[in-house]
């Protein structure tokens, strides 16, 4: 079914678009940013950004079709063959992320227009959407490039634009400025570590092409310079990923940024950084070397467990809804990191599957919180009282996504947690399986707090809260993407073939010697 849809789409597009889809998926949003900037009206800039995002998503579907047909695709710029020329590589690992980022870009823009019109000053709305498109460009570039230095370049494009997007929340909450500054400082430190690691890699191998680096490292994997490069790159990407305990920038950035920014970042930014970590640890360096194996098992696994437990406990004590969800995100990143640290195909596949599912559930949760805020100015957990009755559709979608976060059966979250536990038991890591269950129990409590407020508490006797809200009272632009993501959390329980198939193929290629 997926192949049929992609095939029909490809048939409708000009041949040159299909041929150059790999470059267009980055060039299109990059060139659209300056155009959005010169548009004077916010709605016009939004419409332009939405059209470009839809085109970008269509291009990601074209690339998905090429991966289905060929397994992997190498696009060489200017017909310069690698390693001399810069290439974009598309395979099972990154096409999953391309689909996710482009799809969430579309849904975030649709959902976010009402909140942008309220939270961003009219004169700043066009620049806001220009920065949004540059952020999308950077995330797509990090995901698709096969050049190690270009990963750094695109990572900084996405990061710098994100600092601006977060700071624009200062119109309604001055704390956004401090959050953006903290993000900038830690993001710059992470970028510095990463680029130092790349410099050491270049010194050891004489190339920046990632496939060529891999070939060189087969004979130099135990070199001290390579080990230092490995450490710098992992720390740098760890800061970008918000890997515990390097996550301190994330809660405030998610909590005080504009609503649309929190939604988009929670479902894409850390996922792309985690993808880059997977690509370097397993795809560039030798995962079978003693040094890499020790890092996975002795360093990353304990950090993953700590994130799952400690950040879940921190979420329990948050009064601010978006901070609660932010700490939950760090805990969920612990699940992904745990799957990676297992160093097995089953663990990596489960990690990538949870990456995909977490984007769906957390995107929906942030959208739900955004709609609650749009209607009633809600920011605190206690303010959710009675919303199950006054906003039944939004509350139902929020509930489904919360249950998926816990890992309740019939939701996508259950599927990825099941595969993570299975992979841990196959590895003999019973303690990791126990930690997954313990973290899920903690999620019951902090998600349960929100649901209890919505369904078991009476709405306060304030104007507009005692009457049952009709669907028409909530902007359809905000509601429809939330419902789509909520239904996706159910759909991918019954049919996870798309993300699971790509995750399996990527994990097998990374650890089983297949071609990426």
SVG drawing of the C-alpha trace seen along z (x, -y; Angstrom):
<svg xmlns="http://www.w3.org/2000/svg" viewBox="-22 -45 69 59">
<polyline fill="none" stroke="black" stroke-width="0.4" points="0.0,0.0 2.8,-2.4 4.7,-1.5 1.6,-2.1 1.0,-5.6 4.6,-6.6 4.6,-5.2 1.5,-7.2 3.1,-10.3 6.3,-9.8 4.4,-9.3 2.8,-12.7 6.0,-14.6 8.4,-15.7 11.3,-13.4 13.9,-16.1 12.2,-16.5 12.4,-12.8 16.0,-12.7 17.1,-15.6 14.8,-15.0 17.8,-14.5 19.1,-18.0 15.7,-19.7 14.6,-18.5 17.2,-20.8 17.4,-23.5 13.6,-24.1 13.2,-25.1 16.5,-26.9 15.5,-29.3 12.0,-29.7 13.3,-31.3 14.4,-34.6 11.2,-34.8 9.1,-34.3 11.2,-37.1 10.2,-39.7 6.5,-38.9 4.9,-41.6 1.8,-39.7 2.1,-36.9 -0.7,-34.8 0.9,-35.1 4.3,-34.0 2.6,-31.1 0.9,-30.0 4.2,-30.2 6.0,-28.1 3.1,-25.6 3.3,-25.1 7.0,-24.6 6.7,-22.1 4.2,-20.1 6.5,-20.0 9.4,-18.9 7.2,-16.1 6.3,-15.0 10.0,-15.0 10.7,-12.8 8.1,-10.4 9.9,-10.3 13.1,-9.4 11.3,-6.7 10.2,-5.2 13.7,-5.2 14.9,-3.4 12.1,-0.8 13.3,-0.3 17.1,-0.4 17.9,0.1 20.1,-3.0 20.8,-6.0 23.9,-8.2 23.4,-11.6 26.7,-13.2 26.8,-17.0 28.3,-18.2 29.0,-14.6 32.0,-14.6 32.3,-11.1 33.0,-10.5 35.1,-11.0 36.2,-14.1 32.7,-15.5 30.0,-16.1 27.3,-13.4 23.9,-13.0 23.1,-9.4 19.6,-8.1 19.0,-4.8 16.6,-3.0 18.1,-4.8 17.7,-8.4 14.6,-8.2 12.6,-7.4 13.9,-10.6 13.2,-12.6 9.6,-11.4 9.2,-12.2 10.8,-15.7 9.0,-16.8 5.6,-15.4 5.9,-17.1 6.9,-20.3 3.6,-20.3 1.4,-19.4 3.2,-21.8 2.6,-24.7 -1.1,-23.9 -1.6,-23.5 0.5,-26.5 -1.0,-29.4 -3.6,-30.4 -1.0,-30.4 1.5,-32.4 -1.1,-35.0 -1.6,-35.4 1.9,-35.0 4.1,-36.7 3.9,-40.4 2.6,-41.1 5.9,-42.6 7.8,-39.5 5.6,-36.9 7.2,-36.8 10.7,-36.6 9.4,-33.9 8.3,-31.7 11.6,-32.5 13.5,-31.1 11.2,-28.1 12.1,-27.2 15.8,-27.6 15.4,-25.3 13.6,-22.7 16.5,-23.1 19.1,-22.4 17.3,-19.3 16.8,-17.9 20.4,-18.6 21.8,-16.9 19.7,-13.8 20.6,-13.4 24.2,-14.5 27.0,-12.0 29.7,-14.6 30.8,-14.8 31.6,-18.6 28.2,-19.3 26.6,-17.6 28.2,-20.3 27.1,-23.1 23.5,-21.9 23.4,-21.3 24.4,-24.9 21.9,-26.2 19.1,-24.4 20.5,-25.4 21.0,-29.1 17.5,-29.4 16.2,-27.5 17.8,-30.0 15.9,-32.8 12.6,-30.8 12.8,-30.2 13.7,-33.8 10.6,-35.0 8.6,-33.6 9.9,-36.6 6.9,-38.6 4.6,-36.7 7.1,-35.3 10.4,-37.0 11.9,-33.7 12.1,-32.7 15.1,-35.0 17.0,-33.3 16.0,-29.9 17.3,-30.9 20.6,-32.2 21.2,-29.0 20.4,-27.0 22.8,-29.1 25.7,-28.6 25.3,-24.9 24.5,-24.4 27.7,-26.3 29.7,-24.1 28.2,-21.0 29.0,-22.3 32.6,-23.1 33.1,-19.6 31.6,-18.1 33.8,-20.1 36.9,-19.3 36.0,-15.6 35.6,-16.1 39.0,-17.8 40.6,-14.9 38.9,-12.5 40.2,-14.4 43.7,-14.3 43.5,-10.5 41.8,-9.7 42.4,-12.6 38.8,-12.7 35.4,-14.1 33.2,-11.7 31.5,-9.5 31.7,-6.3 35.4,-7.0 36.1,-7.6 34.5,-4.3 36.7,-2.5 39.9,-4.2 38.8,-3.4 38.7,0.3 42.5,0.3 42.8,-2.6 39.9,-2.1 42.2,-1.8 44.3,-4.8 44.4,-7.3 43.4,-10.2 40.4,-8.3 39.4,-7.5 39.7,-11.2 37.6,-12.1 35.0,-9.5 34.7,-11.0 34.5,-14.6 31.8,-13.7 29.7,-11.7 29.8,-14.6 29.0,-17.2 26.1,-15.3 25.0,-14.3 24.6,-18.0 22.5,-18.5 20.4,-15.4 19.8,-16.5 21.4,-13.3 21.3,-13.0 23.0,-14.8 23.7,-17.2 20.0,-18.1 19.7,-21.2 18.9,-23.5 15.9,-21.5 13.1,-22.0 13.2,-25.8 13.5,-25.9 10.4,-23.7 8.5,-25.5 8.9,-29.1 9.2,-29.1 6.2,-29.8 3.7,-27.0 4.5,-25.9 8.2,-25.9 7.8,-23.6 5.7,-21.2 8.2,-21.1 11.3,-20.8 9.9,-18.1 9.1,-15.9 12.1,-16.6 15.2,-18.4 16.4,-15.9 15.4,-13.1 17.7,-14.4 20.6,-14.8 20.1,-11.3 20.0,-10.0 23.4,-11.7 24.7,-10.0 23.5,-6.6 25.1,-7.3 28.5,-8.2 28.7,-5.6 27.5,-2.6 27.9,-3.8 31.2,-5.7 33.1,-4.2 33.5,-0.5 30.8,0.6 32.6,4.0 35.9,2.4 36.6,2.8 36.6,-1.0 33.2,-1.5 31.7,1.5 32.9,0.1 31.4,-3.3 28.0,-1.7 27.8,0.7 29.7,-1.1 28.9,-4.8 25.8,-5.2 23.7,-2.4 23.9,-3.8 23.2,-7.3 20.1,-6.0 18.8,-4.3 19.5,-7.4 17.6,-9.6 14.6,-7.2 14.3,-7.1 15.5,-10.5 13.8,-12.6 10.5,-10.7 10.7,-11.6 11.4,-15.2 8.4,-15.2 6.3,-14.0 7.1,-17.2 6.5,-19.7 3.5,-22.1 4.1,-23.6 2.6,-21.4 5.2,-22.0 8.1,-21.5 6.5,-18.2 6.4,-17.1 10.0,-18.4 11.4,-16.2 9.3,-13.4 11.1,-13.9 14.5,-13.5 13.3,-10.3 12.0,-9.0 15.4,-9.8 16.8,-7.5 14.8,-4.6 16.3,-5.4 19.8,-5.6 19.3,-2.3 18.4,-0.6 21.5,-2.0 23.7,-1.0 22.7,2.7 24.8,2.8 22.5,5.4 20.3,5.2 17.2,5.8 18.1,3.0 18.9,0.4 15.8,1.3 13.6,0.8 15.4,-2.4 14.7,-3.8 11.1,-2.6 10.7,-4.4 12.2,-7.5 9.4,-7.5 6.6,-6.7 7.8,-9.3 7.6,-12.0 4.0,-11.2 3.0,-11.0 5.0,-14.1 3.9,-16.2 0.3,-15.4 0.8,-16.2 2.4,-19.6 -0.4,-20.4 -3.0,-19.5 -1.3,-21.8 -1.2,-24.5 -4.9,-24.3 -5.7,-24.3 -3.6,-27.5 -5.2,-29.0 -8.7,-28.5 -8.2,-29.3 -4.6,-30.4 -3.7,-27.2 -0.1,-26.5 -0.3,-24.6 -1.3,-21.0 -4.0,-22.1 -5.6,-24.3 -6.6,-21.2 -9.6,-20.7 -12.7,-19.7 -11.3,-19.9 -12.5,-16.4 -16.0,-17.8 -15.5,-21.3 -13.1,-20.3 -13.9,-16.6 -12.3,-16.1 -9.0,-17.8 -9.0,-16.0 -9.6,-12.6 -6.7,-13.1 -4.5,-14.3 -5.5,-11.2 -4.7,-8.8 -1.2,-10.3 -0.6,-10.2 -1.5,-6.5 0.9,-6.0 3.6,-7.7 3.0,-5.2 3.0,-2.3 -0.6,-1.1 -1.6,1.7 -3.4,0.5 -1.1,-2.4 2.2,-2.9 4.1,-3.4 3.4,0.1 4.9,1.5 8.3,-0.2 8.5,0.5 7.7,4.2 10.5,4.4 12.9,2.6 12.1,5.1 12.5,8.0 15.8,6.8 17.0,6.2 16.1,9.7 17.8,11.2 20.9,9.3 20.6,10.7 20.0,7.2 17.2,8.0 18.0,4.9 17.4,2.8 14.0,4.4 13.2,3.7 14.2,0.1 11.9,-0.3 9.0,1.1 9.9,-1.1 10.0,-4.2 6.7,-3.3 5.1,-3.0 6.4,-6.5 4.9,-7.7 1.5,-6.3 1.7,-8.7 2.7,-11.9 0.3,-11.3 -2.3,-10.1 -2.0,-13.5 -3.1,-15.3 -5.9,-12.9 -7.2,-13.0 -7.4,-16.7 -9.2,-16.6 -11.8,-13.9 -12.2,-13.7 -12.0,-17.3 -14.8,-19.9 -14.1,-22.9 -13.5,-26.1 -16.4,-28.5 -14.9,-30.9 -16.4,-32.5 -16.2,-30.1 -15.1,-27.1 -18.4,-25.8 -20.0,-25.4 -19.3,-22.4 -17.1,-23.6 -18.2,-22.7 -15.7,-21.6 -16.3,-24.9 -14.9,-26.8 -11.5,-25.3 -9.8,-26.4 -10.0,-23.5 -6.4,-24.4 -5.2,-23.6 -7.5,-20.6 -7.1,-18.6 -3.3,-17.9 -3.8,-16.9 -6.5,-14.4 -4.2,-13.0 -1.4,-12.4 -3.7,-10.8 -5.1,-8.5 -1.5,-7.7 -0.7,-6.6 -3.4,-4.0 -2.8,-3.1 0.9,-2.3 -0.1,0.2 -2.1,2.2 0.2,1.6 3.8,0.6 5.2,2.0 6.5,-1.3 8.6,-2.4 9.4,1.1 10.5,2.2 12.8,-0.8 14.2,-0.4 14.9,3.3 16.6,2.6 18.7,-0.2 19.8,1.8 20.7,4.9 22.8,2.8 24.5,1.0 25.3,4.1 24.9,6.9 27.2,5.8 24.5,4.9 24.7,2.0 23.2,-1.2"/>
</svg>
